[in-house]
């Protein structure tokens, strides 16, 4: 063995670089003359056949938007870079006004064909607000695409080209994905058509800010601008996701990529194809993650489930008898282990459907039935300042709410926090928070709150339902 090859063997696994070890001394515990068994051969996956078979169904998507001079920001870098005369006028005639003009703003992305007659899936942000969408196939043919519909909430778009006998991708089942298994992405990062990158599944069911209805697949597959809308394949050559987002501080790949599960995308595309829009279910609850302290305060053995922080008055959950402080542990026959799972389950349920809900309340499980409504947005105003001050047992300055203050806050009960003492309490509670309930008991006055608090043994944890701005959340407080 050469010296350089020996150095390589010190740095990499033998099976990877094909090093052949020489004779090794037998271990102390092995009989003399008996050599230890060789390490099992480790091989990396070969994606070549998968790429050759499925690559032709992956397309490059170019969207163009005509930007009018009156709509553009004069200081916009895009508008400056798109004008071939900008640099000349800027350098040699800096004070001369430029004539109004229009220019084309272009963006690139990826997509994949799901039907032989030309239906293509991609991300909504790839084609949104575009005046023209062009699809280029791997055989260099180009087509003008028609936008069938898009859903910005899930970042899914369905487009169509006029063509026949097109190659299509097989659709897989994301629920069978295992964390740690190999996956492959094909797309057009920075416009480089049909680029292939690979990695492993890092996590499943990820919830991202403002993306509560998509349980993302997290991978470490290198994804960059232009990969958006491209397919994520498993080792069987099936599409299991649509590459959608990256986590980055620089705008480039940093090892955190997120894909929309293909079952979610196909459900949305079917609705777009049939109705031109997407309808999502809602039950009218605001939920939060359950932790061990909160679970203990509710008498639960584990912290699985979605804690109901508030219930929309008159909404589906309210009519079904669901209350704040309930923990939803099952929906329509499926277990809810985390609060991030519930929005996707409810959102995927057709409005008008009767669904079963399993909750934990008062130390036991209960089954309820709810008629799922249709998702809509709502807001609540913030609370105003109260008039009287009382210091409670745990160091909170509290005041009762007047009728006008309750109306302004959108509540019919509760007390206002105007003072928080102690570093620990300040890390949990804040001035202007409204205490709506202690465990399952609604709070109607400061006196009632202090009376309930006085009955709590020292060292025990209680759950306070807090309204903060337009949101409600349960916070565990240990009573000393």
CORNORPE-V590350 format. One line per field, one symbol per residue. ss: DSSP state (H for helix, E for strand, L for the rest). phi: phi as a letter, one per 20 degrees, with the letter a starting at -180 (. if undefined). burial: + if it has 9 or more other ideal C-beta (glycine too) atoms within 8 Angstrom, else -. A space follows every 10 residues. Layout:
BEGIN
ss->???
phi->???
burial->???
END
This chain:
BEGIN
ss->LLHHHHHHHH HLLHHHHLLL LLLLLLLLLL LLLLLLLLLL LLLLLLLHHH HHHHHHHEEE EEEEEEELLL LLLLLLHHHH HHLLLHHHHH HHLLLLLLLL LLEEEEEEEE EEELLLLLEE EELHHHHLLL LEEEEELLLL LEEEEEEEEE ELLLLEEEEE LLLLLLLLLE ELLHHHLLLL LEEEEEELHH HLLLEEEEEE EEEEEEEELL EEEEEEEEEL LLLLLLLLLL EEELLLLEEE EEEEEELLLL LLLLLLEEEE EHHHHHHHHH HHHHHLLLLL EELLEEEEEL LHHHHHHLLL LLLLLEEEEE ELLLLHHHHH LLLLLLEEEE ELLEELLLHH HHHHHHHLLL LLLEEEEEEE ELLEEEEEEE ELEELLLLLL LLLLLLLLLE ELLLLEEEEE LLHHHHHHHL LLLLEEEEEE LLHHHHHHLL LLLEEEEELL EELLLHHHHH HHHHLLLLLL EEEEEEEELL EEEEEEEELL
phi->.fffffffff dcggffdmfd fefdfffgee ffndefffff fdcefdefff ffedgfeece dddccedegf eeegefffff feefefffff edcfdefefg bdbeedbdbc abedbfeofc ebefffdgme ebcdddefem fccfddefrb cffdmccdcb deaclefcef eddffefdfo efccdcacfl negledccac feacmfddgm cfecefeecd ffccgofgnf eddefendfd adfcbcebed ndfcncccce gfffffffff fffedmbddc ebdmcdcbfe dfffgffeme fcdepdeeeb cffnegfffe nfcfnfdedb blndfdebff efgffffeef gnfececdcd blnbecdccc efedfbebcc feedfeddcb eefdndecbf eeffffffem cdbpcdedbc dnfffffddb gnfdeebdld dfedbfffff ffffeeffne ddddeddcme dcbecfceed
burial->----++-++- ---++---+- -----+---+ ---------- ------+--+ +--++-++++ +++++++--- -+------++ --+--+--+- ---------- --+++--+++ ++++---+++ ++++++++-+ --++++++-- --+-+-++++ +--+++++++ +-+--+-+++ -+-+--+-+- +++++++++- ---+++++++ +--+++-+-- --++++++++ ++++-+++++ +++++-++++ ++++-+-+-- --++-+++++ +++++++++- +++----+++ ++++++++-+ --++++++-+ --++++++++ ++--++++++ -+++++++++ ++---+-+++ +++++++++- +-+-++++++ +------+++ +++-+----- -++--+---+ -+-+++++++ +---++-++- +--+++++++ ----++--+- -++++++++- --+--+-+++ -++------- ++++++++-- -++++++-+-
END
